[in-house]
Amino acid sequence: MSHFQPQIKIPATYMRGGTSKGVFFNLTDLPTEAQVPGEARDKLLLRVIGSPDPYGKHTDGMGGATSSTSKTVILSKSEQPNHDVDYLFGQVAIDKPFIDWSGNCGNLTAAVGSFAIANGLVDADKIPENGIAEVQIWQANIKKTIIAHVPITNGQVQETGDFELDGVTFPAAEVKIDFVSPSDPNEDLFPTGNLVDDLEVPGIGTFKATMINAGIPTIFVNASDIGYSGIELQGDINGDADALTRFEIIRAYGAIKMGLIASIEEAKTRQHTPKIAFVSPAADYTASSGKPIADSQIDLNVRALSMGLLHHAMMGTAAVAIATAASIPGTLVNLAAGGGDRNSVCFGHPSGTLKVGAETSIDNDRWSVSKVSMSRSARVLMEGFVRVPERATY
């Protein structure tokens, strides 16, 4: 009879942040070999989530078998000056043995501050007895600063409240998030040098595209140019294999034009970035919850794909790109919102609406963004230990 070792226990917290959820770890709680990047870490986190799963269900793991719920986070006391916590995000593929470390999860950012405070990663003198704690987060994937404004009541993180976020069923406490200089001043906000490009996609067509690097590299196209109304929900696209293939090809050619990859083949191992989204002028629609959204409530509609499927709401990082592009006259996002100068927009997505703001400026024909702000919420769902078979860690 074979001798199988018992499972190992690793302290973990299961959290919702914005419209996503994931498994959060304190770096020092991970097995030694998984405290550094590499195969051992990836194998461990894949097993925690339950990937790769050819059934696409994550039945044998903590994942939820969607891009919004197949996420892992590793947090540690920051090694950067003037920061509290280092935030490393791993987007776990569902059907492949692969973790993408190339980008941030903006939604889960809202939970990072709460976890950091509750787990002693933020100095006690920064936490008021009652009020707002400003947690300085170093986003280690993309090397950017994010500030989470976390409400504190009686010295504890305040999670309950009446703030409603479309895409999240129950209300909670509002957590304001500031993405500071979400585009590197040394990098071009528009890597092609243009606010709008003609993106040539062999076999499919040529499309107007705004390609921007803010929050996460994002390719925006007009809904009408690719045969959509712009008010689609997940069911309208995610069951259409041909449509998904077409989006992936457009995304791959956009990634080449943005200088992110050198060949189409490379896109397969870079699923998390760039994102592809399509925009359209404000129009009435019914959100996935059945709630009616009136065109008077929004400035434009945006739909975005994540990990090859239409997202149920909006990725936080793509919302940063939307906010930035909307505030720069002449981009496809700005034009869909009606054009002109604007420092905030409210956009419609499949689950409802989201308001985002951006501070942008131009100097010598070069645009930069100093800050993007939005509100999310976060909540601990469960805490304790995850268990994995010991052989998953080597």
Secondary structure, DSSP 4 states (H G I P E B T S, - for coil): ---PPPEEEEEEEEEEETTEEEEEEEGGGS-GGGSSSSHHHHHHHHHHHT-S-TTSS-TTSS--SSTTTSEEEEEEE--STT-SEEEEEEEE-SSSS-EE-SS--HHHHHHHHHHHHHTT-S-GGGS-SSEEEEEEEEETTTTEEEEEEEEEETTEE----SB--TT-SS-B--EEEEEES-S-TTS-SSTTS-SSEEEEETTTEEEEEEEEESSSEEEEEEGGGGT--S---HHHHTT-HHHHHHHHHHHHHHHHHTTS-SSGGGGGG--SSSEEEEEEE---EE-TTS-EE-GGG-SEEEEEEETTEE-SS--HHHHHHHHHHHTSTTSHHHHHTTSS--SEEEEEETTEEEEEEEEEEEETTEEEEEEEEEEE-EEEEEEEEEEEEGGGG-
